[in-house]
């Protein structure tokens, strides 16, 4: 789920292969000058190359990433496509907040709480998806196709901080010290074990043992004379060098303190996992720029906004869809229907007729995880100061808020302002934070963030009125963050295996990241759209076999 305003980096974006310069009108769209629900002008857009109309109709329920990607595929194949979207915007959980945007949450008592984004002009914050890993080639290809300009997203810097009350008297420590001092101690102890080992025990020849020892010296920056770890400039400098003062490494953190901190329990090594590897990307101007551009590329009138679906009925070779539009209930029969509606919403607000009992059971049983974000506009980019020297990445904290994201764009902005994610949490922590009212979320996030940056204590630097928050479980069109599949649960395997295959006479599909190997990711959404379109358009019908296991949503998202 990256952020901040648009400045000089806008003129120096990293374009994907073949990306054209964005038009002035598109720039207005991405900065919010054009309302989120309005289709932006299409200068320079790559429109779908439509085949001859084949007379077949398709209803796509929901204008999220899967729905829009599917709509473009079917338009290109000559189908007549109708997209029904319950909101006044596209993108689903790919939500970018800009000045004037409203976010509404429905609470258990039925009350509605609405926030209005009051960021300064041209500032924005991604409250949903925040990055595109380089291994997510479907999304990157989609951006190439639509000529969406991308720029690097920085996941980790060695200047990012980690804070816990378990060690260092609660003072934060930079990533570089924790990471490199830990490597040093591990290398030192492995070297000692290596010296005591024998070929009979570990199978290493004397030559291989020497090679391994040399590897450990370099890996841990050990003293080559006695192979001990005494510190390294990898961890930082004790003081700023001058003409007369040469570089000296900072004293290493004590191993006892590193162990006491249990830093590895707070996603410290997340960037070692595949979907968080360097390099990642973000669209210039906000993540939802992809989907607003996709919507604009569709033929006029394809998307109907503010049209919540109320009923879906299988009807032999067709599908009847009922929805409300302008206060009037409408029903239309389509040859095919692709539902991008989250299972959490489908089971609560949509009547389903003539579906199999296995399908209905899967709709009722699919669990959805909680996730929350808090975002701030800061009137100073204090994290980029000489004191911190943080340019992007994530600082982590042993606290309910879990992490702070710094913007990967508009470095050295002349305005000196920026937005940053002040909390992003999931599961249990998201339940706790999400159950707090908005102002209380801000208070909790501010108090925790002050442990990393004392500038957060200043309402002048980080004003409350410029804070935003979202609990995805309370957003009416979502009611959760992602399908919380557990790979080791036989019931989840059964439900997932049911949902990925079509219903009726192969004319109804569930789509979205909820039915993909990558729940919670835009790549998963496009994966599902690809699967459904291959089945219908290309006739590549797969044998209906159960999957070996359901996705492991927690590990794939956190």
C-alpha positions in Angstrom: 0.0 0.0 0.0 4.1 6.0 -1.4 3.2 9.4 -1.3 3.9 13.2 -1.2 3.5 16.1 -3.5 4.6 16.9 -7.0 7.5 19.2 -7.7 10.7 19.0 -9.7 10.6 15.2 -9.7 7.6 15.4 -11.9 9.8 16.7 -14.7 12.4 14.0 -14.1 10.2 11.0 -13.8 11.3 7.5 -14.9 9.2 6.7 -17.9 8.5 3.1 -18.8 9.6 2.0 -22.3 7.7 4.0 -24.9 6.1 6.3 -22.3 5.1 9.6 -23.8 5.1 12.9 -22.0 1.9 13.4 -20.0 -0.5 16.0 -21.3 -1.3 19.1 -19.3 -4.8 17.8 -18.8 -3.6 14.5 -17.4 -1.4 16.4 -15.0 -4.5 18.1 -13.7 -6.2 14.8 -13.2 -3.3 13.4 -11.2 -3.1 16.5 -9.0 -6.8 16.4 -8.3 -7.7 19.5 -10.3 -10.2 17.2 -12.1 -12.6 15.4 -9.7 -11.7 11.8 -9.0 -15.0 10.6 -10.5 -14.5 12.4 -13.7 -13.0 10.8 -16.8 -9.8 12.7 -17.6 -9.1 13.9 -21.1 -7.5 11.3 -23.3 -4.8 13.2 -25.1 -2.0 10.8 -25.8 -3.9 7.8 -24.4 -3.5 4.4 -25.9 -7.0 3.3 -26.6 -8.0 -0.4 -26.9 -7.8 -1.6 -30.5 -11.3 -3.0 -30.9 -12.1 -5.9 -33.1 -15.4 -6.2 -35.0 -18.3 -6.2 -32.6 -19.1 -9.8 -31.8 -22.5 -9.0 -30.3 -21.7 -10.5 -26.9 -22.3 -8.5 -23.7 -20.3 -8.5 -20.5 -21.1 -6.9 -17.2 -18.0 -6.0 -15.1 -19.0 -5.4 -11.5 -16.6 -3.0 -9.9 -14.1 -0.6 -11.4 -11.1 -1.7 -9.4 -7.9 -2.9 -11.0 -9.2 -6.3 -12.0 -12.5 -4.8 -13.3 -10.8 -2.2 -15.5 -8.1 -4.5 -16.8 -10.8 -7.0 -17.7 -12.9 -4.3 -19.3 -10.1 -3.3 -21.6 -9.4 -6.9 -22.6 -13.1 -7.5 -23.5 -13.4 -4.2 -25.4 -10.3 -5.1 -27.4 -11.9 -8.5 -28.2 -15.1 -6.9 -29.6 -17.5 -7.4 -26.6 -20.0 -4.8 -25.5 -18.8 -4.0 -22.0 -20.8 -2.4 -19.1 -18.8 -1.5 -15.9 -21.0 -0.9 -12.8 -19.2 0.9 -10.1 -20.8 1.6 -6.7 -18.6 4.7 -5.9 -18.0 7.9 -7.7 -14.4 6.9 -8.5 -12.4 4.1 -9.9 -9.5 2.1 -8.3 -11.1 0.3 -5.4 -8.5 -0.1 -2.7 -6.1 1.8 -4.9 -7.1 5.0 -3.3 -5.1 8.3 -3.5 -6.2 11.2 -1.3 -6.0 14.7 -2.7 -7.2 18.0 -1.5 -11.0 18.0 -1.2 -11.4 14.2 -1.4 -13.8 12.7 1.1 -13.4 9.4 2.9 -16.4 7.9 4.7 -16.5 5.0 7.1 -19.5 3.2 8.4 -19.4 2.2 12.1 -21.1 -0.7 13.8 -23.9 1.5 15.1 -24.7 2.6 11.6 -23.2 6.1 11.9 -21.1 7.5 9.1 -17.9 9.4 9.8 -16.4 11.4 6.9 -13.0 13.0 6.6 -12.2 15.7 4.0 -8.6 15.8 2.8 -7.1 19.3 3.5 -3.6 18.8 2.1 -2.1 21.7 0.3 -2.5 21.9 -3.5 -0.6 19.2 -5.4 0.1 17.1 -2.4 -1.4 13.6 -2.2 -1.2 10.4 -0.2 -1.7 6.8 -1.2 -4.1 5.3 1.4 -4.2 1.9 -0.4 -1.7 0.3 -2.7 1.7 2.1 -2.5 4.3 0.4 -4.6 4.8 -1.8 -7.7 7.5 -4.4 -7.2 9.7 -5.1 -10.3 8.5 -8.7 -10.3 4.9 -7.6 -10.9 5.2 -7.6 -14.6 1.5 -7.6 -15.4 1.1 -4.2 -13.7 4.3 -2.8 -15.3 3.1 -4.0 -18.7 -0.2 -2.4 -18.1 1.5 0.9 -17.3 3.6 0.6 -20.5 0.4 -0.1 -22.5 -1.4 3.0 -21.1 1.8 5.1 -21.1 1.6 5.7 -17.3 4.9 7.5 -16.2 6.6 5.7 -13.3 9.4 6.7 -10.9 11.4 4.6 -8.4 9.8 3.7 -5.1 12.4 3.4 -2.3 11.4 0.6 0.1 14.4 0.7 2.5 17.3 3.0 3.2 20.0 2.4 5.7 19.1 5.6 7.4 15.6 4.4 8.2 15.0 4.0 11.9 13.9 1.2 14.3 12.5 1.9 17.8 11.6 -0.3 20.7 11.3 0.3 24.4 13.1 -3.1 24.9 16.6 -1.7 24.2 18.7 1.5 24.0 16.5 3.2 26.5 13.8 3.6 23.9 16.0 5.7 21.6 15.7 4.8 17.8 18.6 3.3 16.0 19.3 3.5 12.3 18.9 0.5 10.1 22.6 0.5 9.1 23.8 0.0 12.7 21.3 -2.8 13.5 21.8 -4.6 10.2 25.6 -4.4 9.9 26.4 -5.0 13.6 24.2 -8.1 13.6 26.0 -9.4 10.5 29.3 -8.7 12.2 28.4 -10.7 15.3 27.0 -13.6 13.2 30.1 -13.8 11.1 32.3 -13.7 14.2 30.5 -16.6 15.9 30.3 -18.6 12.6 34.1 -18.1 12.2 34.7 -19.5 15.7 32.5 -22.5 15.0 34.2 -23.0 11.6 37.6 -23.1 13.4 36.4 -25.9 15.7 34.8 -28.0 13.0 36.2 -31.0 11.2 35.8 -32.3 7.7 34.0 -35.3 9.2 31.4 -33.0 10.7 30.7 -30.5 8.0 32.2 -32.0 4.9 34.4 -29.1 4.1 38.0 -29.6 2.9 40.7 -27.5 4.3 40.7 -25.3 1.2 36.9 -24.9 1.4 37.2 -24.0 5.1 39.7 -21.3 4.3 37.4 -20.0 1.5 34.4 -20.0 3.9 36.5 -18.1 6.5 37.4 -15.4 3.9 33.8 -15.1 2.9 32.8 -14.5 6.6 35.5 -11.9 7.0 34.0 -9.9 4.1 30.4 -10.7 5.0 30.7 -9.4 8.5 33.5 -6.8 8.1 35.7 -8.7 10.6 39.1 -7.8 11.7 41.2 -10.1 9.4 43.9 -10.6 12.0 41.8 -12.2 14.8 38.5 -12.5 12.9 36.6 -10.5 15.6 34.0 -7.9 15.0 35.0 -4.5 16.4 32.7 -2.3 14.3 32.7 -1.0 10.7 31.9 2.2 8.8 29.1 0.2 7.2 27.3 1.0 10.4 28.0 4.7 10.2 30.6 7.2 11.4 31.4 8.3 15.0 31.7 11.9 13.8 31.6 13.9 10.6 35.0 13.8 8.8 36.9 16.9 8.0 40.2 17.7 6.4 41.9 16.8 9.6 39.4 14.2 11.0 39.4 10.9 9.1 36.5 8.5 9.1 36.0 6.5 12.3 33.3 3.8 12.6 30.7 4.3 15.2 30.9 2.0 18.2 29.1 -1.3 17.5 25.8 -1.9 19.2 26.1 -4.5 21.9 24.9 -8.0 20.9 23.0 -8.2 24.2 21.0 -5.1 23.2 20.4 -6.3 19.7 19.0 -9.5 21.0 16.9 -7.7 23.7 15.4 -5.5 21.0 14.0 -8.5 19.0 14.1 -6.2 16.0 13.6 -9.1 13.6 10.0 -9.5 14.9 9.0 -6.2 13.3 9.5 -6.9 9.6 13.1 -5.6 9.7 14.1 -8.0 6.9 11.0 -7.5 4.8 13.0 -6.3 1.8 14.6 -9.7 1.6 11.2 -11.2 0.6 10.4 -11.4 -3.1 7.6 -8.8 -3.3 9.6 -6.2 -1.4 12.9 -6.5 -3.3 14.6 -3.4 -4.7 13.6 -2.1 -7.2 10.0 -1.0 -7.0 8.1 1.7 -8.8 5.2 4.1 -8.2 3.2 6.1 -10.8 4.0 9.8 -10.9 1.2 11.7 -9.2 -0.4 8.9 -7.2 -1.1 5.2 -7.5 -4.7 5.6 -8.7 -3.3 7.4 -11.8 -3.0 4.0 -13.4 -6.7 3.3 -13.0 -8.0 6.7 -13.8 -6.0 6.5 -17.0 -7.4 3.0 -17.7 -11.0 4.3 -17.2 -10.3 7.2 -19.6 -9.0 4.7 -22.2 -12.4 2.9 -22.3 -15.1 4.0 -24.7 -17.3 6.8 -23.4 -20.2 5.5 -21.3 -18.6 2.2 -20.5 -18.5 2.9 -16.8 -21.6 3.8 -14.8 -20.8 5.4 -11.5 -22.8 5.4 -8.3 -24.5 2.1 -9.4 -24.3 -0.4 -6.5 -25.2 -3.9 -7.6 -28.1 -5.5 -5.6 -28.6 -8.8 -7.3 -27.0 -11.4 -9.6 -29.0 -14.3 -11.0 -27.7 -17.0 -13.3 -30.1 -17.6 -16.2 -29.0 -20.5 -18.3 -26.6 -19.1 -20.9 -26.8 -15.6 -19.4 -26.6 -13.6 -16.2 -29.2 -11.1 -14.9 -27.7 -8.2 -13.0 -29.7 -5.7 -10.9 -28.4 -2.4 -9.7 -29.6 1.0 -8.5 -28.9 4.1 -10.7 -30.3 7.6 -10.0 -32.6 6.1 -7.4 -34.1 3.6 -9.9 -33.6 -0.1 -9.8 -32.5 -1.6 -13.1 -32.0 -5.1 -14.4 -30.3 -6.3 -17.5 -29.3 -9.6 -18.9 -25.7 -10.1 -20.0 -24.0 -13.0 -21.8 -21.2 -12.9 -19.2 -20.6 -11.3 -15.9 -17.3 -10.7 -14.0 -17.7 -9.7 -10.4 -14.9 -7.6 -8.9 -17.0 -7.1 -5.8 -15.2 -8.2 -2.6 -16.6 -11.3 -1.0 -17.1 -9.3 2.2 -19.5 -7.0 0.3 -21.0 -9.6 -2.0 -22.3 -11.7 0.9 -23.7 -8.7 2.8 -25.3 -6.5 0.1 -25.9 -8.7 -3.0 -28.7 -11.3 -3.5 -27.3 -14.3 -5.4 -29.7 -16.7 -7.2 -29.1 -20.0 -8.9 -25.5 -20.4 -7.8 -24.2 -23.7 -6.5 -24.2 -24.3 -2.7 -20.4 -24.7 -2.8 -20.1 -21.2 -4.3 -22.5 -19.6 -1.8 -20.7 -21.3 1.1 -17.4 -19.9 -0.2 -18.8 -16.4 -0.6 -20.1 -16.6 3.0 -16.9 -18.1 4.4 -14.1 -16.1 2.7 -12.4 -14.2 5.6 -11.1 -10.6 5.1 -8.2 -9.0 6.9 -8.1 -5.6 8.6 -5.6 -2.9 7.6 -5.3 0.7 8.6 -3.3 3.7 7.4 -2.7 7.1 8.9 -1.2 9.9 6.7 0.1 13.3 7.5 1.0 16.5 5.7 4.2 17.8 7.2 5.0 21.5 6.8 8.7 20.6 6.9 10.5 17.7 5.2 12.4 17.2 8.5 13.3 13.6 7.7 15.5 14.9 4.9 17.5 17.2 7.2 21.1 16.6 8.1 19.9 15.1 11.4 18.1 12.2 9.8 19.2 12.1 6.1 16.2 9.9 5.2 15.2 9.9 1.6 12.4 7.4 1.2 12.0 4.0 2.8 10.3 2.8 5.9 11.1 3.3 9.6 9.7 0.6 11.9 8.5 0.7 15.5 7.5 -1.9 18.1 4.1 -0.3 18.5 0.5 -0.5 17.2 1.3 1.8 14.3 4.1 -0.6 13.1 5.7 1.7 10.5 6.2 5.1 8.9 6.7 5.5 5.2 8.7 8.4 3.8 7.9 9.8 0.3 10.0 8.6 -2.6 9.4 11.7 -4.7 9.9 15.5 -4.6 13.2 15.4 -2.7 14.5 18.8 -1.8 11.1 20.4 -2.7 11.3 24.1 -2.8 8.0 24.3 -0.9 9.6 22.3 1.9 6.4 20.3 2.5 5.4 16.7 2.0 3.2 13.9 3.0 4.1 10.7 4.7 2.4 7.6 6.0 2.3 7.9 9.7 1.0 4.3 10.3 0.4 1.2 8.3 -0.7 -1.8 10.2 -2.6 -5.1 9.6 -4.5 -7.8 11.4 -4.6 -7.4 15.2 -3.0 -4.0 15.3 -5.3 -2.8 12.6 -8.4 -4.0 14.6 -7.2 -1.9 17.6 -6.4 1.2 15.5 -9.4 0.9 13.3 -11.8 0.8 16.2 -10.6 4.2 17.4 -12.2 7.4 16.1 -10.3 9.4 13.6 -8.9 11.9 16.0 -7.8 9.2 18.4 -6.0 7.4 15.6 -4.1 10.6 14.9 -3.3 11.0 18.6 -2.0 7.4 18.9 0.0 7.7 15.7 1.5 11.0 16.7 2.6 9.8 20.1 4.3 6.7 18.6 5.9 8.7 15.8 7.4 11.1 18.3 9.6 8.2 19.5 11.2 8.2 16.1 11.1 11.9 15.3 10.5 14.5 18.0 9.2 16.9 15.3 5.9 15.0 15.5 5.3 16.6 18.9 4.8 19.9 17.1 1.4 20.6 15.7 2.9 23.4 13.7 5.2 21.0 11.8 2.7 18.1 11.6 -0.8 19.6 12.0 -3.7 17.5 13.2 -6.0 19.1 10.7 -3.9 17.8 7.9 -4.0 14.2 9.1 -5.9 11.4 7.3 -6.8 7.9 8.4 -8.6 4.9 7.0 -9.8 1.6 8.4 -10.5 -0.5 5.3 -12.9 -2.8 7.3 -15.2 0.3 7.7 -15.2 1.4 4.1 -18.6 0.4 2.7 -17.4 -0.7 -0.7 -14.6 -2.8 0.6 -15.3 -4.1 4.2 -11.8 -5.3 4.5 -8.3 -5.1 3.0 -7.8 -8.4 1.3 -9.0 -12.0 1.4 -7.3 -13.5 4.4 -6.5 -17.0 3.0 -4.5 -19.4 5.1 -2.5 -21.9 3.0 -2.6 -24.6 5.6 -6.4 -24.6 6.1 -8.3 -27.3 4.2 -11.5 -25.3 4.2 -9.7 -22.3 2.7 -8.3 -24.6 0.0 -11.8 -25.8 -0.8 -13.4 -22.3 -0.9 -10.5 -20.9 -3.0 -10.7 -23.8 -5.4 -14.5 -23.1 -5.8 -14.2 -19.4 -6.4 -11.5 -19.4 -9.1 -13.7 -21.4 -11.5 -16.7 -20.0 -13.3 -20.3 -20.6 -12.3 -23.4 -21.3 -14.4 -22.6 -22.2 -18.0 -19.1 -20.8 -17.6 -20.5 -17.3 -17.9 -19.9 -15.9 -14.3 -16.5 -15.3 -12.9 -15.2 -13.8 -9.6 -12.2 -11.6 -10.2 -9.9 -9.5 -8.1 -6.8 -10.1 -6.0 -9.2 -12.1 -3.7 -9.0 -15.0 -6.2 -5.4 -14.9 -7.0 -2.0 -16.2 -5.8 -1.3 -12.6 -4.6 -4.1 -11.4 -2.3 -3.6 -7.7 -1.4 -1.6 -6.9 -4.5 -2.6 -5.2 -7.8 -0.6 -7.9 -9.6 -3.0 -10.4 -8.2 -6.0 -8.4 -9.5 -4.6 -8.4 -13.0 -3.7 -12.1 -12.7 -7.4 -12.9 -12.1 -8.6 -10.7 -15.0 -6.1 -12.5 -17.2 -7.4 -15.9 -16.1 -11.1 -15.0 -16.7 -10.4 -13.4 -20.1 -8.3 -16.4 -21.3 -11.1 -18.7 -20.3 -13.9 -16.7 -22.1 -12.1 -14.9 -24.9 -9.5 -17.4 -25.9 -11.3 -20.5 -24.9 -8.5 -21.8 -22.7 -10.7 -23.7 -20.3 -8.8 -25.4 -17.5 -9.7 -28.6 -15.8 -11.5 -28.0 -12.6 -9.0 -29.4 -10.2 -8.5 -28.2 -6.6 -5.5 -26.1 -6.0 -2.7 -27.7 -3.9 -3.1 -25.0 -1.3 -4.7 -21.6 -0.8 -2.4 -18.5 -0.8 -0.8 -17.6 2.5 -2.3 -14.1 2.7 -0.5 -13.0 5.9 3.0 -13.7 4.6 2.2 -12.3 1.2 0.9 -9.0 2.6 3.0 -8.3 5.7 
